[in-house]
C-alpha cells in the first residue's frame, strides 16, 4: 500500500498540518487578510478562503465514499473560483471561524469511513480516479503548503520529514509526466536516498535539503539559477 493511502500515517499529519495552518492564521492581524500572499493574484484572505472551501470539497468526496452517491469536489473550475472570491471578501473574524469549522467538519466526515469505505473510488478535481484513502493526503498538501503561502514564519522546514518525502515522491512523479520537465537527479543532503525528474537517465543534478527541494518543486522557494519547471498543479 502506498504511504499516501495509509491513513494511520496521513490522518495525524493532516491534523498536525491543520494546527500549523491555524497557528499561522492566528498570527495575522485583520488588516493582513487583505494584503498579498505568496501566491500571485491572491490575498491572504484568498488563501484562507480557498482552504476552507477545499475542506468542503473533500467532505463531498468523503460523502461519496460513504453513500455511493457521486458528489464531485466542484461542479467546474468557475464554481471553485467564484467560491474563493466570495470567501476572500468575508470579514476576517468570520473567515477564521469558517476555516476552523470546515476543518473540523472534514475531520468528522473522514472518521465515519470504515476500512472498506476507504477503498471506495472517488474522483479528484483533476478527474483522476482515486481511493477515498487518498483524501487525507490531498488535504495534507493544502494545509501545510498554504500555511507557507501566508507569508508568516511558517516555512517548508516546518513540515514533518515524512510529509516532505511524500511530497517529493508526489511532485517528482507529476512533473516528470509533463512536457518541458528537465531531466535531473535530485541529490538530497539530509536523506539517504535521491529522487529524479524527467526519467531515469538524468542530464544533470540539483543538490539541496529535502525541504529546500520540495519547496522549489512546489513553487514555494525560488529556483534561482536552477532549471525552469513546468507547473506542478
C-alpha positions in Angstrom: 0.0 0.0 0.0 1.3 3.4 -0.9 2.1 5.7 2.1 -0.3 8.3 0.6 -3.1 5.8 1.2 -2.0 4.8 4.7 -4.5 6.7 6.8 -2.7 5.6 10.0 0.1 8.0 8.9 -1.8 10.6 6.9 -4.6 11.4 9.3 -2.2 12.5 12.0 -0.2 14.6 9.5 -3.5 16.2 8.3 -4.4 17.1 11.9 -0.9 18.4 12.6 -1.0 20.5 9.4 -4.4 21.9 10.3 -3.0 23.1 13.6 0.1 24.5 11.8 -2.1 26.4 9.4 -4.4 27.7 12.2 -1.4 29.0 14.1 -0.1 30.8 11.0 -3.6 32.4 10.5 -3.7 33.4 14.2 -0.6 35.5 13.7 -2.3 37.6 11.0 -4.0 40.8 12.1 -7.3 41.5 10.5 -5.8 44.1 8.1 -3.3 41.4 6.9 -6.1 39.4 5.3 -6.3 42.0 2.5 -2.6 42.0 1.9 -0.8 39.9 -0.8 0.0 36.3 -0.1 2.9 34.4 -1.7 0.6 33.2 -4.4 0.3 35.6 -7.4 -3.0 37.4 -7.5 -4.2 36.1 -4.2 -4.5 37.9 -0.9 -4.1 36.1 2.4 -7.8 36.1 2.6 -8.0 34.2 -0.7 -5.6 31.6 0.7 -7.7 31.1 3.9 -10.9 31.1 2.0 -9.6 28.5 -0.5 -8.5 26.2 2.3 -12.0 26.4 3.9 -13.7 25.7 0.6 -11.3 22.8 0.0 -12.4 21.2 3.2 -16.0 21.3 2.0 -14.9 19.9 -1.4 -13.2 17.0 0.3 -16.2 16.4 2.6 -18.1 15.8 -0.7 -15.6 13.1 -1.6 -16.0 11.5 1.9 -19.8 11.5 1.5 -19.4 10.0 -2.0 -17.3 7.2 -0.5 -19.8 6.6 2.4 -23.0 6.7 0.4 -22.0 5.8 -3.2 -23.8 8.9 -4.4 -21.5 10.8 -6.8 -20.7 14.2 -5.3 -17.7 15.8 -7.2 -15.4 18.2 -5.4 -16.6 21.1 -7.6 -19.1 21.4 -10.5 -16.4 23.1 -12.5 -13.4 25.5 -12.3 -15.7 28.5 -12.5 -17.6 27.4 -9.4 -14.3 26.9 -7.5 -13.0 30.3 -8.4 -16.3 32.0 -7.5 -16.4 30.4 -4.1 -12.9 31.5 -3.3 -13.6 35.1 -4.4 -16.7 35.2 -2.2 -14.8 33.7 0.8 -12.0 36.2 0.4 -14.5 39.1 0.9 -15.8 37.7 4.2 -14.8 39.7 7.3 -11.6 38.2 8.9 -13.2 37.1 12.1 -15.9 35.1 10.2 -13.2 33.7 7.9 -11.1 32.5 10.8 -14.2 30.8 12.2 -15.0 29.3 8.8 -11.6 27.8 8.4 -11.8 26.1 11.8 -15.3 24.9 11.4 -14.8 23.4 7.9 -11.6 21.7 9.0 -13.4 20.1 12.0 -16.3 19.0 9.7 -13.9 17.4 7.3 -12.2 15.5 10.1 -15.6 14.3 11.3 -16.6 13.2 7.9 -13.4 11.2 7.5 -13.8 9.5 10.8 -17.0 7.9 9.6 -15.2 5.9 6.9 -14.5 2.2 7.6 -11.6 0.2 6.2 -13.9 -0.9 3.4 -15.1 2.6 2.6 -11.6 3.9 2.5 -11.2 1.8 -0.7 -14.2 3.3 -2.4 -13.3 5.0 -5.7 -14.0 8.8 -5.9 -12.6 11.4 -8.3 -10.2 14.3 -7.7 -10.8 17.8 -9.0 -8.4 16.9 -11.9 -10.6 14.0 -12.9 -8.3 11.2 -11.6 -10.0 8.1 -10.0 -8.6 7.6 -6.5 -9.5 5.6 -3.4 -11.0 7.7 -0.6 -7.9 6.9 1.4 -6.1 9.5 -0.7 -8.3 12.3 0.6 -6.2 12.9 3.8 -3.1 13.2 1.7 -4.9 15.7 -0.6 -5.7 17.8 2.5 -2.2 17.5 3.9 -0.8 19.2 0.8 -3.4 22.0 1.2 -2.9 22.8 4.9 0.9 22.6 5.0 1.7 24.3 1.8 -0.8 27.1 2.1 0.4 27.8 5.6 3.7 28.6 3.9 1.9 30.8 1.4 0.5 33.1 4.1 4.0 34.6 4.5 4.2 34.4 8.3 7.0 32.4 9.9 5.6 29.1 8.6 8.1 27.6 6.2 9.0 24.4 4.4 11.3 23.5 7.2 8.3 23.2 9.5 6.8 20.3 7.6 7.3 16.8 9.1 10.0 14.8 7.3 7.5 12.2 6.2 5.3 14.8 4.6 8.4 16.3 2.8 9.4 12.9 1.5 5.9 12.1 0.3 5.7 15.5 -1.4 9.0 14.7 -3.2 7.5 11.4 -4.4 4.3 13.0 -5.5 5.7 16.1 -7.2 8.6 14.5 -9.0 6.2 11.9 -10.5 3.7 14.6 -11.5 6.3 16.9 -13.1 8.1 14.1 -14.8 4.9 13.3 -16.8 4.7 16.9 -18.1 6.1 18.4 -21.3 9.2 20.5 -20.7 10.3 18.8 -17.5 14.1 18.8 -17.2 15.9 15.5 -16.7 17.6 15.8 -13.3 18.8 13.8 -10.4 17.9 15.4 -7.0 20.7 14.8 -4.6 19.2 15.3 -1.1 21.7 16.3 1.5 19.7 15.2 4.6 18.3 11.9 3.2 19.9 8.6 2.4 18.1 8.4 -0.9 17.6 10.5 -4.0 14.8 11.5 -6.4 14.8 12.1 -10.1 12.9 14.3 -12.6 12.1 13.6 -16.2 13.2 10.0 -16.4 15.9 7.6 -15.3 18.8 9.0 -17.4 19.4 12.5 -15.9 21.3 15.2 -17.8 22.4 16.9 -14.6 21.8 17.1 -10.8 20.5 19.5 -8.3 21.6 19.4 -4.6 19.7 20.7 -1.6 18.0 19.7 1.6 14.7 17.8 1.3 12.7 20.8 2.4 14.5 23.1 0.0 14.0 20.8 -3.0 10.3 20.2 -2.1 9.8 24.0 -1.8 11.4 24.5 -5.2 9.4 21.8 -6.9 6.1 23.1 -5.5 6.9 26.7 -6.3 7.3 27.8 -2.7 11.1 28.5 -2.9 12.6 30.5 -5.8 14.7 28.4 -8.2 17.4 30.9 -8.7 19.7 29.5 -11.4 18.0 26.1 -11.3 16.2 25.0 -14.4 12.6 26.2 -15.1 10.0 23.6 -14.1 6.5 23.0 -15.5 3.6 24.0 -13.2 3.0 21.2 -10.7 -0.8 21.6 -10.3 
